[in-house]
Amino acid sequence: MTHGAVPKGGKPAAGVGPKRVRSGEDFDIIIGFLGFWAVVLLVATVWMEFTAQPALGWALGLLGVLLALYGMIRLRRRLPARTAKRRS
């Protein structure tokens, strides 16, 4: 069987092709995205408070993003660092 060929069953043979290892690098992207929006929502919430406008919605949005960020960081700690290089 040639490298990368898939047998009739539809599943690749054992040991053929690169093995996908879960790593924290993918989570780092999501953590950065959530961190950016946490800062944006923090600034919006503080601005609404200083200008005496209703800020409850902004504060609840910030809480949701911070909880998601906390959960992603906890998940990230459980995963190993990426050891393989990405294909160009």
Backbone as a printed PyTorch tensor [residue, N CA C, xyz], in Angstrom:
tensor([[[  0.8440,  -1.1670,   0.0000],
         [  0.0000,   0.0000,   0.0000],
         [  0.8920,   1.2330,   0.0000]],

        [[  0.5330,   2.2170,  -0.7900],
         [  1.3510,   3.4320,  -0.8670],
         [  1.0680,   4.3210,   0.3230]],

        [[  2.0030,   5.2210,   0.5980],
         [  1.8680,   6.1470,   1.7270],
         [  0.6760,   7.0660,   1.5080]],

        [[ -0.2370,   7.1380,   2.4740],
         [ -1.3850,   8.0160,   2.3800],
         [ -2.5930,   7.3820,   1.7130]],

        [[ -2.4560,   6.1530,   1.2090],
         [ -3.5820,   5.4920,   0.5500],
         [ -4.5690,   5.0090,   1.6010]],

        [[ -5.8420,   5.0280,   1.2570],
         [ -6.8890,   4.6000,   2.1680],
         [ -7.4720,   3.3050,   1.6400]],

        [[ -7.5140,   2.2520,   2.4690],
         [ -8.0860,   0.9850,   2.0220],
         [ -9.5860,   1.1030,   1.7850]],

        [[-10.2000,   0.0320,   1.2710],
         [-11.6170,   0.0500,   0.9120],
         [-12.5250,   0.3330,   2.1050]],

        [[-12.1070,   0.0300,   3.2930],
         [-12.9340,   0.2470,   4.4790],
         [-13.1460,   1.7170,   4.8020]],

        [[-12.3430,   2.6080,   4.2230],
         [-12.5140,   4.0320,   4.4540],
         [-11.6270,   4.5910,   5.5470]],

        [[-11.0000,   3.7150,   6.3190],
         [-10.1260,   4.1890,   7.3880],
         [ -8.6830,   3.9830,   6.9600]],

        [[ -7.7940,   4.9430,   7.2570],
         [ -6.3900,   4.7570,   6.9030],
         [ -5.7680,   3.6280,   7.7200]],

        [[ -4.7830,   2.9860,   7.1350],
         [ -4.0870,   1.9050,   7.8270],
         [ -3.3120,   2.4680,   9.0130]],

        [[ -3.0890,   1.6240,  10.0060],
         [ -2.3710,   2.0500,  11.2010],
         [ -0.9560,   2.4830,  10.8330]],

        [[ -0.5320,   3.6000,  11.3950],
         [  0.8200,   4.0800,  11.1680],
         [  0.9890,   4.8510,   9.8830]],

        [[ -0.0810,   5.0970,   9.1470],
         [  0.0180,   5.8180,   7.8870],
         [ -0.4330,   7.2500,   8.1140]],

        [[  0.3490,   8.2110,   7.6560],
         [ -0.0180,   9.6230,   7.7490],
         [  0.3700,  10.2080,   9.0940]],

        [[  0.3010,  11.5300,   9.1940],
         [  0.6780,  12.1840,  10.4410],
         [ -0.3720,  11.9570,  11.5230]],

        [[  0.0970,  11.7650,  12.7200],
         [ -0.7990,  11.5550,  13.8500],
         [ -1.1660,  12.9230,  14.4270]],

        [[ -2.4460,  13.1480,  14.5930],
         [ -2.9120,  14.4220,  15.1370],
         [ -2.8620,  14.3440,  16.6490]],

        [[ -2.0670,  15.2110,  17.2590],
         [ -1.9410,  15.2630,  18.7000],
         [ -2.6100,  16.5390,  19.1850]],

        [[ -3.5000,  16.3940,  20.1550],
         [ -4.1400,  17.5890,  20.7030],
         [ -3.1020,  18.4080,  21.4280]],

        [[ -3.0630,  19.6780,  21.1270],
         [ -2.1030,  20.5430,  21.7960],
         [ -2.7910,  21.8130,  22.2400]],

        [[ -2.0930,  22.5880,  23.0330],
         [ -2.6580,  23.8220,  23.5440],
         [ -2.5760,  24.9770,  22.5810]],

        [[ -1.9050,  24.8040,  21.4600],
         [ -1.7390,  25.9210,  20.5260],
         [ -3.0820,  26.3960,  19.9790]],

        [[ -3.9750,  25.4780,  19.6850],
         [ -5.2920,  25.8670,  19.1880],
         [ -6.0770,  26.6200,  20.2620]],

        [[ -5.9120,  26.2120,  21.4960],
         [ -6.5790,  26.8970,  22.5920],
         [ -6.0020,  28.2880,  22.7930]],

        [[ -4.7060,  28.4720,  22.5310],
         [ -4.0810,  29.7840,  22.6840],
         [ -4.7360,  30.8260,  21.7860]],

        [[ -5.1250,  30.4160,  20.6000],
         [ -5.7870,  31.3350,  19.6790],
         [ -7.1230,  31.7800,  20.2560]],

        [[ -7.8840,  30.8430,  20.7760],
         [ -9.1920,  31.1670,  21.3570],
         [ -9.0250,  32.0190,  22.6090]],

        [[ -8.0150,  31.7200,  23.4110],
         [ -7.7630,  32.4940,  24.6220],
         [ -7.4110,  33.9370,  24.2620]],

        [[ -6.6130,  34.1200,  23.2350],
         [ -6.2760,  35.4750,  22.7890],
         [ -7.4940,  36.2290,  22.2920]],

        [[ -8.3600,  35.5480,  21.5460],
         [ -9.5920,  36.1510,  21.0450],
         [-10.4810,  36.5830,  22.2130]],

        [[-10.6670,  35.6930,  23.1860],
         [-11.4990,  36.0210,  24.3440],
         [-10.8690,  37.1250,  25.1880]],

        [[ -9.5500,  37.1280,  25.3120],
         [ -8.8660,  38.1780,  26.0630],
         [ -9.0580,  39.5460,  25.4320]],

        [[ -8.9970,  39.6090,  24.1050],
         [ -9.2210,  40.8660,  23.4000],
         [-10.6230,  41.3930,  23.6910]],

        [[-11.6270,  40.5280,  23.5720],
         [-12.9960,  40.9760,  23.7990],
         [-13.2620,  41.2860,  25.2620]],

        [[-12.5420,  40.6480,  26.1730],
         [-12.6800,  40.9900,  27.5920],
         [-12.2080,  42.4200,  27.8370]],

        [[-11.1070,  42.8110,  27.2120],
         [-10.6030,  44.1830,  27.3700],
         [-11.5870,  45.1790,  26.7540]],

        [[-12.1130,  44.8600,  25.5730],
         [-13.0770,  45.7530,  24.9220],
         [-14.3200,  45.9250,  25.7950]],

        [[-14.8360,  44.8280,  26.3270],
         [-16.0300,  44.9160,  27.1710],
         [-15.7440,  45.6120,  28.4960]],

        [[-14.5420,  45.4540,  29.0290],
         [-14.1820,  46.1590,  30.2580],
         [-14.1830,  47.6670,  30.0220]],

        [[-13.5790,  48.1010,  28.9210],
         [-13.5490,  49.5340,  28.6020],
         [-14.9720,  50.0500,  28.3820]],

        [[-15.7840,  49.2980,  27.6740],
         [-17.1670,  49.7210,  27.4300],
         [-17.9530,  49.8110,  28.7350]],

        [[-17.7770,  48.8430,  29.6180],
         [-18.4920,  48.8480,  30.8940],
         [-18.0680,  50.0320,  31.7540]],

        [[-16.7850,  50.2810,  31.8470],
         [-16.2900,  51.4100,  32.6440],
         [-16.7890,  52.7270,  32.0480]],

        [[-16.7660,  52.8500,  30.7290],
         [-17.2460,  54.0670,  30.0790],
         [-18.7280,  54.2930,  30.3710]],

        [[-19.5250,  53.2340,  30.3000],
         [-20.9510,  53.3600,  30.5820],
         [-21.1970,  53.7650,  32.0380]],

        [[-20.4010,  53.2240,  32.9430],
         [-20.5430,  53.5940,  34.3530],
         [-20.1840,  55.0580,  34.5780]],

        [[-19.1100,  55.5380,  33.9740],
         [-18.6880,  56.9250,  34.1670],
         [-19.6440,  57.9170,  33.5250]],

        [[-20.3030,  57.5280,  32.4630],
         [-21.2460,  58.4290,  31.7900],
         [-22.6740,  58.2330,  32.2870]],

        [[-22.8650,  57.4630,  33.3450],
         [-24.1640,  57.2460,  33.9900],
         [-25.1950,  56.6550,  33.0300]],

        [[-24.7650,  55.7480,  32.1770],
         [-25.6730,  55.0360,  31.2790],
         [-25.8340,  53.6060,  31.8090]],

        [[-26.8930,  52.9150,  31.3940],
         [-27.0760,  51.5310,  31.8600],
         [-25.9190,  50.6320,  31.3950]],

        [[-25.2790,  49.9660,  32.3430],
         [-24.1070,  49.1510,  32.0250],
         [-24.3100,  47.6870,  32.3690]],

        [[-25.5070,  47.3040,  32.7670],
         [-25.7340,  45.9240,  33.1930],
         [-25.4800,  44.9330,  32.0620]],

        [[-25.9610,  45.2200,  30.8740],
         [-25.7560,  44.3220,  29.7340],
         [-24.2790,  44.1540,  29.4060]],

        [[-23.5460,  45.2690,  29.4240],
         [-22.1080,  45.2120,  29.1550],
         [-21.3850,  44.4110,  30.2370]],

        [[-21.8000,  44.6150,  31.4910],
         [-21.1660,  43.8980,  32.6010],
         [-21.4630,  42.3970,  32.5360]],

        [[-22.6880,  42.0340,  32.1530],
         [-23.0160,  40.6130,  32.0270],
         [-22.2730,  39.9830,  30.8540]],

        [[-22.1160,  40.7310,  29.7720],
         [-21.3120,  40.2460,  28.6410],
         [-19.8700,  40.0280,  29.0590]],

        [[-19.3330,  40.9720,  29.8300],
         [-17.9640,  40.8380,  30.3400],
         [-17.8390,  39.6190,  31.2430]],

        [[-18.8250,  39.4080,  32.1000],
         [-18.8080,  38.2250,  32.9740],
         [-18.7950,  36.9400,  32.1550]],

        [[-19.6210,  36.8780,  31.1260],
         [-19.6530,  35.6930,  30.2760],
         [-18.3260,  35.4290,  29.5900]],

        [[-17.7060,  36.4860,  29.0700],
         [-16.4080,  36.3250,  28.3980],
         [-15.3400,  35.9080,  29.3990]],

        [[-15.3670,  36.4830,  30.5960],
         [-14.3640,  36.1180,  31.6040],
         [-14.5350,  34.6730,  32.0680]],

        [[-15.7710,  34.2190,  32.1900],
         [-15.9910,  32.8180,  32.5640],
         [-15.5160,  31.8730,  31.4600]],

        [[-15.7710,  32.2340,  30.2080],
         [-15.2880,  31.4210,  29.0900],
         [-13.7610,  31.4180,  29.0530]],

        [[-13.1570,  32.5630,  29.3140],
         [-11.6940,  32.6720,  29.3340],
         [-11.1010,  31.8110,  30.4460]],

        [[-11.7260,  31.8370,  31.6100],
         [-11.2710,  31.0180,  32.7270],
         [-11.3560,  29.5260,  32.3820]],

        [[-12.4610,  29.1270,  31.7730],
         [-12.6180,  27.7300,  31.3850],
         [-11.5930,  27.2990,  30.3440]],

        [[-11.3190,  28.1640,  29.3710],
         [-10.3340,  27.8330,  28.3350],
         [ -8.9310,  27.7180,  28.9230]],

        [[ -8.5980,  28.5850,  29.8630],
         [ -7.2680,  28.5120,  30.4890],
         [ -7.1350,  27.2180,  31.2890]],

        [[ -8.1890,  26.8140,  31.9730],
         [ -8.1450,  25.5410,  32.7130],
         [ -7.9760,  24.3550,  31.7700]],

        [[ -8.6850,  24.3790,  30.6330],
         [ -8.5290,  23.3040,  29.6470],
         [ -7.1290,  23.3150,  29.0430]],

        [[ -6.6000,  24.4990,  28.8140],
         [ -5.2790,  24.6540,  28.1830],
         [ -4.1790,  24.0280,  29.0300]],

        [[ -4.2990,  24.1230,  30.3240],
         [ -3.2590,  23.5840,  31.2190],
         [ -3.1600,  22.0670,  31.1390]],

        [[ -4.2370,  21.4060,  30.7410],
         [ -4.2420,  19.9400,  30.6710],
         [ -3.6000,  19.3950,  29.4050]],

        [[ -3.4260,  20.2380,  28.3920],
         [ -2.9370,  19.7580,  27.1060],
         [ -1.4350,  19.9580,  26.9800]],

        [[ -0.7640,  19.0570,  26.2600],
         [  0.6860,  19.1950,  26.0870],
         [  1.0220,  20.2940,  25.0800]],

        [[  2.2590,  20.7390,  25.1140],
         [  2.7260,  21.7090,  24.1280],
         [  2.8700,  21.0150,  22.7890]],

        [[  2.7340,  21.7590,  21.7080],
         [  2.8510,  21.1700,  20.3600],
         [  4.3100,  20.8150,  20.1190]],

        [[  4.5300,  19.5810,  19.6750],
         [  5.8980,  19.1290,  19.4040],
         [  6.1610,  19.0340,  17.9160]],

        [[  5.1380,  18.7930,  17.1270],
         [  5.3040,  18.6540,  15.6770],
         [  5.1870,  20.0090,  15.0140]],

        [[  5.8550,  20.1520,  13.8740],
         [  5.7610,  21.3970,  13.1120],
         [  4.5550,  21.3270,  12.2030]],

        [[  3.9680,  22.4910,  11.9360],
         [  2.8520,  22.5540,  10.9930],
         [  3.3710,  22.4900,   9.5790]],

        [[  2.5210,  21.9530,   8.7090],
         [  2.8830,  21.9250,   7.2980],
         [  2.7350,  23.3000,   6.6960]],

        [[  3.6030,  23.6500,   5.7590],
         [  3.5340,  24.9700,   5.1350],
         [  2.5020,  25.0020,   4.0410]]])
